[in-house]
Amino acid sequence: MASNFTNEPISMNVLATETFSMGMLCRIGAGNTMSACIAGQLPVFVTIDESSRDAAGTLEVTGATVSVVPLTGVVFIQSADTNLAIGELVYATAAGRVTATAASNKLVGVNMNLHAGIAAGSLVAINTSQALTA
């Protein structure tokens, strides 16, 4: 892992039971591997691509890698919701996505765009630097 946290992509090993797509919240799991963030966990990174693929084009499970950036500034994250308002606070939820539902979820940031009627899994612009002051 890189020793400095900039927005330069970092290639990380993936937990052997998981695969990633672009815009998923993740954290460092067992053995310094990437694991999808779930409700109640604090996300640290967001994926900027999908997990690596084998020669046949199938997503790898064992020995896979994924490119991530630290959760800083404005990043695109998958939404679990189908409607988010501009300026709405969003929280980490299941499958590495964001939701407007606070519950016991960890605050990620502020929605930057109007997204009405989007499909679950769509990428939304989230200002994560607002998470500390929101």
FISE-718615 format. One record per residue: residue number from 1; y, x, z of N, C-alpha, C, O in turn. Coordinates in steps of 0.001 Angstrom, whole numbers. Atoms other than C-alpha are relative to their C-alpha. Layout:
BEGIN
+-----+---------+---------+---------+---------+---------+---------+---------+---------+---------+---------+---------+---------+
! num !     n.y !     n.x !     n.z !    ca.y !    ca.x !    ca.z !     c.y !     c.x !     c.z !     o.y !     o.x !     o.z !
+-----+---------+---------+---------+---------+---------+---------+---------+---------+---------+---------+---------+---------+
! NUM !       Y !       X !       Z !       Y !       X !       Z !       Y !       X !       Z !       Y !       X !       Z !
...
+-----+---------+---------+---------+---------+---------+---------+---------+---------+---------+---------+---------+---------+
# end
This chain:
BEGIN
+-----+---------+---------+---------+---------+---------+---------+---------+---------+---------+---------+---------+---------+
! num !     n.y !     n.x !     n.z !    ca.y !    ca.x !    ca.z !     c.y !     c.x !     c.z !     o.y !     o.x !     o.z !
+-----+---------+---------+---------+---------+---------+---------+---------+---------+---------+---------+---------+---------+
!   1 !   -1167 !     843 !       0 !       0 !       0 !       0 !    1235 !     892 !       0 !    1227 !    1959 !     614 !
!   2 !   -1243 !    -760 !      55 !    3524 !    1233 !    -729 !     615 !      85 !    1393 !     438 !    -811 !    2217 !
!   3 !    -576 !    -188 !   -1324 !    5433 !    2586 !    2238 !    1354 !    -675 !     149 !    1839 !    -829 !    1270 !
!   4 !   -1280 !     689 !    -107 !    8685 !     819 !    1399 !    -127 !   -1393 !    -588 !    -890 !   -1602 !   -1531 !
!   5 !      72 !    1380 !     463 !    9226 !   -2909 !     897 !    1211 !    -310 !    -861 !    2258 !    -725 !    -364 !
!   6 !   -1014 !     389 !     960 !   11290 !   -3399 !   -2218 !    -593 !   -1153 !    -790 !   -1686 !   -1620 !    -468 !
!   7 !     572 !    1057 !     818 !   10816 !   -6072 !   -4842 !    -805 !     562 !   -1160 !   -1079 !    -146 !   -2130 !
!   8 !     909 !    -584 !     980 !    8723 !   -3659 !   -6890 !   -1395 !    -522 !     293 !   -1803 !    -573 !    1453 !
!   9 !    1357 !     508 !    -229 !    5234 !   -5077 !   -7399 !    -903 !    1029 !     673 !    -823 !    2228 !     406 !
!  10 !     996 !    -810 !    -693 !    2486 !   -3738 !   -5164 !   -1359 !    -560 !    -393 !   -1570 !   -1770 !    -314 !
!  11 !    1356 !     446 !     321 !   -1141 !   -3897 !   -6292 !    -834 !      64 !    1274 !    -958 !    1117 !    1900 !
!  12 !     783 !      81 !   -1232 !   -3329 !   -5062 !   -3412 !   -1406 !    -493 !    -305 !   -1618 !   -1234 !   -1265 !
!  13 !    1365 !     507 !     107 !   -7048 !   -5654 !   -3014 !     -34 !   -1427 !     537 !     710 !   -1777 !    1454 !
!  14 !     121 !    1402 !    -375 !   -8082 !   -9304 !   -2690 !   -1238 !    -184 !     861 !   -2273 !     430 !     605 !
!  15 !    1152 !     348 !    -816 !  -10370 !  -10685 !      16 !   -1116 !    -487 !    -920 !    -863 !   -1286 !   -1821 !
!  16 !    1105 !     218 !     939 !  -13800 !  -10932 !   -1635 !    -323 !   -1457 !    -293 !   -1022 !   -1732 !   -1268 !
!  17 !     323 !    1413 !     227 !  -13970 !  -14736 !   -1359 !    1129 !    -773 !    -668 !    1020 !   -1988 !    -840 !
!  18 !   -1186 !     697 !     499 !  -10579 !  -15538 !   -2905 !     415 !     453 !   -1388 !      92 !    1560 !   -1820 !
!  19 !    -685 !    -333 !    1245 !   -8756 !  -15628 !   -6230 !    1416 !    -540 !     110 !    1674 !   -1468 !     877 !
!  20 !   -1400 !     403 !     -64 !   -5024 !  -15994 !   -6820 !     535 !    -353 !   -1382 !      76 !     167 !   -2398 !
!  21 !    -799 !     252 !    1185 !   -2710 !  -17493 !   -9398 !    1438 !     372 !     347 !    1737 !     691 !    1498 !
!  22 !   -1385 !    -400 !    -199 !     993 !  -16759 !   -9831 !     706 !    -930 !     997 !     511 !   -2145 !     977 !
!  23 !    -847 !     767 !    -894 !    3364 !  -17861 !   -7076 !    -659 !    -503 !    1263 !    -212 !   -1498 !    1834 !
!  24 !     678 !     415 !   -1231 !     975 !  -18118 !   -4130 !     448 !     853 !    1178 !     563 !    2074 !    1067 !
!  25 !    -322 !    -710 !   -1229 !    1996 !  -17209 !    -596 !   -1262 !     656 !     526 !   -2339 !      61 !     500 !
!  26 !    1170 !    -682 !    -541 !    -299 !  -14635 !     952 !     393 !     884 !    1165 !    1569 !    1137 !    1427 !
!  27 !    -176 !    -859 !   -1173 !    -749 !  -12438 !    3968 !   -1052 !    1091 !     -61 !   -1982 !    1022 !    -865 !
!  28 !     988 !   -1058 !     -65 !   -2643 !   -9294 !    4813 !   -1126 !    -474 !     910 !    -905 !    -801 !    2076 !
!  29 !    1170 !     466 !    -737 !   -6141 !  -10266 !    5911 !    -898 !    1153 !     403 !    -441 !    2285 !     558 !
!  30 !     985 !    -987 !    -437 !   -9288 !   -8417 !    6917 !     -38 !    1199 !    -946 !     -20 !    1036 !   -2166 !
!  31 !     129 !   -1226 !     791 !   -9507 !   -4814 !    5740 !    1165 !     259 !    -930 !     975 !     833 !   -2002 !
!  32 !   -1201 !    -176 !     822 !   -5926 !   -4791 !    4370 !    -135 !    -643 !   -1371 !     329 !     -79 !   -2362 !
!  33 !     142 !     733 !    1251 !   -6825 !   -7327 !    1673 !     921 !   -1218 !      18 !    1293 !   -1713 !    1082 !
!  34 !    -840 !    1189 !     104 !   -4703 !  -10207 !     397 !    -841 !   -1251 !     248 !   -1951 !   -1393 !    -265 !
!  35 !     639 !    1269 !    -312 !   -5621 !  -13619 !    1753 !    1063 !   -1086 !    -162 !    2210 !    -893 !     243 !
!  36 !    -962 !    1091 !     186 !   -3967 !  -16937 !     815 !     490 !    -492 !    1354 !    -293 !    -654 !    2290 !
!  37 !    -592 !     522 !   -1219 !   -1595 !  -18185 !    3480 !    -375 !   -1471 !     132 !    -423 !   -2197 !    -861 !
!  38 !     294 !    1407 !    -254 !   -2527 !  -21494 !    5080 !     991 !    -525 !    1035 !    1752 !     240 !    1625 !
!  39 !    -913 !     631 !    -955 !    -643 !  -23949 !    7279 !     -80 !     713 !    1349 !   -1167 !    1008 !    1844 !
!  40 !     -54 !    -641 !   -1305 !     492 !  -22325 !   10516 !       4 !    1512 !     -32 !     234 !    2143 !    1000 !
!  41 !     -17 !   -1452 !     114 !     263 !  -18754 !    9209 !    1315 !     465 !    -615 !    1942 !    -256 !   -1391 !
!  42 !   -1235 !    -577 !     508 !    3214 !  -16517 !    8438 !    -267 !     746 !   -1301 !    -999 !    1735 !   -1299 !
!  43 !     182 !    -727 !    1265 !    3352 !  -15503 !    4743 !     824 !    1276 !      -2 !    1894 !    1341 !     604 !
!  44 !    -694 !   -1286 !      87 !    4364 !  -11931 !    3967 !     326 !     345 !   -1446 !    1349 !     972 !   -1720 !
!  45 !    -154 !    -327 !    1408 !    3974 !  -11667 !     181 !    -118 !   -1258 !    -847 !    -569 !   -2302 !    -375 !
!  46 !     238 !    1038 !     998 !    4035 !  -13845 !   -2937 !    -580 !     693 !   -1231 !    -125 !    1770 !   -1617 !
!  47 !     639 !    -595 !    1175 !    1812 !  -13178 !   -5955 !     894 !    -158 !   -1221 !    1546 !   -1189 !   -1386 !
!  48 !    -806 !      81 !    1217 !    3545 !  -12400 !   -9250 !    -873 !    -117 !   -1241 !    -370 !    -148 !   -2365 !
!  49 !     961 !     132 !    1089 !     419 !  -12714 !  -11373 !   -1266 !    -583 !     595 !   -1319 !    -874 !    1790 !
!  50 !    1280 !     476 !    -507 !   -3138 !  -13942 !  -11094 !    -870 !    1189 !     380 !    -547 !    2334 !      63 !
!  51 !     964 !   -1051 !    -346 !   -6070 !  -11981 !   -9690 !    -505 !     669 !   -1269 !    -412 !     107 !   -2360 !
!  52 !     529 !    -734 !    1158 !   -7640 !   -9369 !  -11962 !   -1206 !    -715 !    -593 !   -1877 !   -1505 !      71 !
!  53 !    1110 !     612 !     734 !  -10208 !  -10394 !  -14558 !    -978 !    1079 !    -452 !    -612 !    2244 !    -611 !
!  54 !    1002 !    -947 !     497 !  -13441 !   -8778 !  -15711 !      84 !      70 !   -1530 !     943 !    -571 !   -2135 !
!  55 !     -24 !    -195 !    1453 !  -14217 !   -7743 !  -19308 !    -182 !   -1300 !    -771 !     278 !   -1408 !   -1908 !
!  56 !     219 !    1294 !     661 !  -15283 !  -11332 !  -20142 !    1173 !    -961 !     222 !    1169 !   -2083 !    -285 !
!  57 !   -1166 !     839 !    -235 !  -11940 !  -12682 !  -18924 !    -133 !    -935 !    1188 !     723 !   -1795 !    1392 !
!  58 !     218 !     833 !   -1178 !  -13347 !  -14301 !  -15773 !     712 !     619 !    1202 !     693 !    1836 !    1384 !
!  59 !    -638 !    -516 !   -1206 !  -11366 !  -14016 !  -12546 !   -1031 !     710 !     854 !   -2100 !     170 !    1139 !
!  60 !     902 !    -768 !    -854 !  -12964 !  -11317 !  -10431 !      66 !    -531 !    1423 !    1107 !   -1011 !    1872 !
!  61 !      20 !     338 !   -1422 !  -14019 !  -12097 !   -6897 !    -208 !    1287 !     784 !     649 !    1655 !    1588 !
!  62 !     260 !   -1263 !    -686 !  -15577 !   -8868 !   -5633 !     784 !    1115 !    -679 !     666 !    1312 !   -1888 !
!  63 !    -754 !   -1130 !     535 !  -13245 !   -5898 !   -6077 !    1259 !    -376 !    -752 !    1829 !     464 !   -1448 !
!  64 !   -1194 !     446 !     717 !  -10343 !   -7956 !   -7426 !    1270 !     584 !     617 !    1304 !     950 !    1792 !
!  65 !   -1328 !    -397 !    -459 !   -6719 !   -6900 !   -7166 !     997 !   -1070 !    -444 !     707 !   -1882 !   -1323 !
!  66 !   -1072 !     912 !     382 !   -3471 !   -8867 !   -7369 !    1328 !     714 !     243 !    1451 !    1506 !    1178 !
!  67 !   -1333 !    -574 !    -169 !     182 !   -7861 !   -7802 !     835 !    -948 !     847 !     886 !   -2151 !     593 !
!  68 !    -817 !     790 !    -923 !    2489 !   -9034 !   -5019 !    1358 !     658 !     194 !    1525 !    1851 !     -60 !
!  69 !   -1282 !    -528 !    -450 !    6105 !   -8647 !   -3916 !     250 !    -563 !    1396 !    -232 !   -1645 !    1731 !
!  70 !    -332 !     518 !   -1328 !    7439 !   -8993 !    -383 !     790 !   -1298 !    -119 !    1480 !   -1523 !   -1114 !
!  71 !    -674 !    1289 !     -23 !    8804 !  -12405 !     506 !    1466 !     218 !     382 !    1865 !      -4 !    1525 !
!  72 !   -1425 !    -249 !    -219 !   12498 !  -11493 !     109 !     789 !    -536 !   -1181 !     289 !    -550 !   -2305 !
!  73 !    -859 !     505 !    1067 !   15364 !  -12971 !   -1900 !    -507 !   -1298 !    -578 !   -1169 !   -2076 !     108 !
!  74 !     454 !    1207 !     683 !   14716 !  -15714 !   -4442 !   -1295 !     323 !    -735 !   -1337 !    1223 !   -1575 !
!  75 !    1304 !    -182 !     636 !   11071 !  -15946 !   -5491 !    -527 !   -1355 !    -450 !    -131 !   -2396 !      74 !
!  76 !     627 !    1233 !     477 !    9022 !  -18508 !   -7392 !   -1324 !    -178 !     722 !   -2182 !     704 !     700 !
!  77 !    1186 !     306 !    -797 !    6356 !  -20151 !   -5230 !    -544 !   -1351 !    -452 !     224 !   -2238 !    -825 !
!  78 !     608 !    1270 !     361 !    3893 !  -22928 !   -6011 !     339 !   -1068 !    1039 !     337 !    -804 !    2242 !
!  79 !    -309 !    1119 !    -884 !    4829 !  -26316 !   -4569 !   -1225 !    -869 !     218 !   -1970 !   -1150 !    -721 !
!  80 !    1055 !     970 !    -304 !    2340 !  -28578 !   -2815 !     540 !   -1412 !    -191 !    -231 !   -2358 !    -356 !
!  81 !    -657 !    1302 !     120 !    4870 !  -31436 !   -3103 !     328 !    -312 !   -1459 !     376 !     588 !   -2298 !
!  82 !    -380 !     406 !    1350 !    5802 !  -33422 !   -6203 !    1477 !    -343 !     -90 !    1954 !    -758 !   -1146 !
!  83 !   -1428 !     296 !      -9 !    9431 !  -33893 !   -5195 !     673 !     819 !    1096 !     388 !     623 !    2278 !
!  84 !    -769 !    -791 !    -959 !   11758 !  -31371 !   -3518 !    1476 !    -123 !    -342 !    1853 !     -41 !   -1511 !
!  85 !   -1440 !     133 !     211 !   15510 !  -31822 !   -3061 !     682 !    1366 !      80 !     197 !    2275 !     754 !
!  86 !    -800 !   -1223 !     -66 !   18115 !  -29102 !   -3607 !     405 !     240 !    1450 !     868 !    -682 !    2122 !
!  87 !    -389 !    -362 !   -1352 !   18742 !  -27285 !    -320 !   -1001 !    -389 !    1070 !    -776 !    -124 !    2251 !
!  88 !    1003 !     423 !    -972 !   15645 !  -28716 !    1334 !    -768 !    1207 !     533 !   -1124 !    2110 !    -224 !
!  89 !     803 !   -1048 !    -598 !   13823 !  -26453 !    3771 !   -1446 !    -176 !    -426 !   -1939 !   -1300 !    -511 !
!  90 !    1413 !      63 !     372 !   10277 !  -25574 !    2704 !    -803 !     905 !     926 !    -301 !    1897 !    1455 !
!  91 !     883 !    -638 !    -967 !    7337 !  -24403 !    4773 !   -1308 !     395 !    -663 !   -1711 !    -211 !   -1656 !
!  92 !    1304 !    -440 !     515 !    4053 !  -22544 !    4143 !   -1055 !   -1032 !     347 !   -1124 !   -1508 !    1480 !
!  93 !    1074 !     959 !    -224 !    1108 !  -24876 !    3739 !   -1281 !     494 !    -654 !   -1359 !    1643 !   -1089 !
!  94 !    1324 !    -380 !     514 !   -2487 !  -24857 !    2504 !      57 !     562 !   -1413 !     958 !     236 !   -2186 !
!  95 !     175 !    -592 !    1329 !   -3558 !  -22874 !    -562 !    1180 !     852 !    -434 !    1408 !    1014 !   -1633 !
!  96 !   -1090 !    -906 !     338 !    -529 !  -20566 !    -388 !    1189 !    -659 !    -666 !    1918 !       1 !   -1406 !
!  97 !   -1103 !     733 !     621 !    1980 !  -23246 !   -1433 !    1066 !    -359 !    1026 !     885 !    -143 !    2224 !
!  98 !   -1044 !     466 !    -901 !    5220 !  -24630 !       7 !      54 !   -1524 !      17 !    -334 !   -2193 !    -941 !
!  99 !    -147 !    1432 !    -182 !    5915 !  -28112 !    1326 !    1278 !    -273 !     779 !    1779 !     609 !    1477 !
! 100 !   -1167 !     399 !    -779 !    8889 !  -29988 !    2772 !    -400 !    -482 !    1392 !     464 !    -747 !    2227 !
! 101 !     500 !     476 !   -1288 !    6704 !  -31060 !    5704 !      12 !    1124 !    1020 !    -700 !    2117 !     863 !
! 102 !    -112 !   -1044 !   -1012 !    7630 !  -29042 !    8779 !   -1263 !     108 !     847 !   -1905 !    1159 !     862 !
! 103 !    1174 !       6 !    -896 !    4827 !  -30006 !   11224 !     -80 !    1328 !     736 !     908 !    1755 !    1335 !
! 104 !     142 !   -1312 !    -641 !    3455 !  -26702 !   12572 !      59 !    1117 !   -1036 !    -280 !    2263 !    -742 !
! 105 !     -74 !    -988 !    1080 !    4020 !  -24935 !    9242 !    1138 !     991 !     245 !    2118 !     657 !     910 !
! 106 !   -1015 !   -1044 !    -159 !    6049 !  -21701 !    9120 !    1074 !    -149 !   -1070 !     759 !    -376 !   -2238 !
! 107 !   -1129 !      92 !     917 !    9522 !  -21815 !    7526 !     -43 !    1146 !   -1004 !    -220 !    2305 !    -630 !
! 108 !      -8 !   -1010 !    1053 !    9653 !  -19999 !    4173 !    1410 !     193 !    -538 !    1824 !    1329 !    -771 !
! 109 !   -1345 !    -128 !     544 !   13158 !  -20760 !    2887 !     575 !   -1327 !    -427 !     220 !   -2381 !     100 !
! 110 !    -746 !    1160 !     479 !   15392 !  -23174 !     996 !    -251 !    -188 !   -1489 !    -165 !     761 !   -2269 !
! 111 !     209 !     321 !    1408 !   14621 !  -24922 !   -2289 !    1315 !     170 !    -757 !    2354 !    -331 !    -327 !
! 112 !   -1208 !    -291 !     774 !   17096 !  -23754 !   -4946 !     213 !    -945 !   -1182 !    1312 !    -980 !   -1737 !
! 113 !     -99 !     845 !    1188 !   16403 !  -26300 !   -7713 !    -376 !   -1431 !     320 !   -1063 !   -1703 !    1305 !
! 114 !     408 !    1394 !    -110 !   16075 !  -30037 !   -8125 !   -1322 !    -144 !    -723 !   -1414 !     123 !   -1921 !
! 115 !    1327 !     153 !     585 !   12422 !  -30749 !   -8722 !    -523 !   -1376 !     353 !   -1142 !   -1557 !    1402 !
! 116 !     502 !    1349 !    -214 !   11636 !  -34436 !   -9012 !   -1125 !    -253 !    -993 !    -990 !      37 !   -2181 !
! 117 !    1110 !     329 !     876 !    8309 !  -35552 !  -10397 !    -736 !    1192 !    -570 !   -1260 !    1117 !   -1681 !
! 118 !     755 !   -1171 !     465 !    6764 !  -32081 !  -10691 !   -1462 !    -160 !     398 !   -1791 !    -952 !    1282 !
! 119 !    1420 !      10 !    -359 !    3029 !  -31512 !  -10577 !    -219 !     964 !    1161 !     440 !    1999 !    1252 !
! 120 !     368 !    -924 !   -1066 !    1524 !  -29967 !   -7475 !    -481 !    1295 !    -649 !   -1249 !    1268 !   -1611 !
! 121 !     346 !   -1298 !     569 !    1149 !  -26253 !   -8166 !    1085 !     565 !    -894 !    1002 !    1719 !   -1315 !
! 122 !   -1120 !    -495 !     815 !    4387 !  -25999 !  -10175 !     785 !    1052 !     770 !     886 !     991 !    1995 !
! 123 !    -820 !   -1037 !    -618 !    6552 !  -22938 !   -9520 !    1397 !    -518 !     259 !    2011 !   -1127 !    -617 !
! 124 !   -1355 !     400 !    -369 !    9817 !  -23617 !   -7681 !     740 !    1212 !     554 !     136 !    2069 !    1198 !
! 125 !    -814 !   -1110 !    -484 !   12687 !  -21222 !   -6892 !     345 !    -239 !    1465 !     944 !   -1253 !    1822 !
! 126 !    -247 !     111 !   -1442 !   12890 !  -20619 !   -3147 !     796 !    1207 !     459 !     424 !    2346 !     181 !
! 127 !    -801 !   -1061 !    -569 !   15583 !  -18600 !   -1415 !    -588 !     336 !    1378 !    -329 !    -361 !    2358 !
! 128 !     670 !    -355 !   -1241 !   13538 !  -16844 !    1262 !     919 !     728 !     975 !     607 !     810 !    2163 !
! 129 !    -922 !    -672 !    -907 !   16502 !  -14916 !    2671 !     707 !   -1007 !     895 !    1298 !    -615 !    1901 !
! 130 !    -590 !    1040 !    -832 !   17758 !  -18236 !    4066 !    -919 !    -427 !    1136 !    -501 !   -1178 !    2017 !
! 131 !     972 !     428 !   -1014 !   14629 !  -18627 !    6210 !     448 !     388 !    1413 !     143 !    -316 !    2375 !
! 132 !    -416 !    -442 !   -1333 !   16204 !  -16696 !    9079 !    1223 !    -756 !     511 !    1466 !    -807 !    1717 !
! 133 !   -1222 !     672 !    -428 !   19410 !  -18706 !    9110 !     -67 !   -1502 !    -182 !     815 !   -2222 !     284 !
! 134 !      85 !    1442 !     283 !   18219 !  -22135 !    7970 !    -386 !    -790 !    1239 !    -503 !   -2014 !    1178 !
+-----+---------+---------+---------+---------+---------+---------+---------+---------+---------+---------+---------+---------+
# end
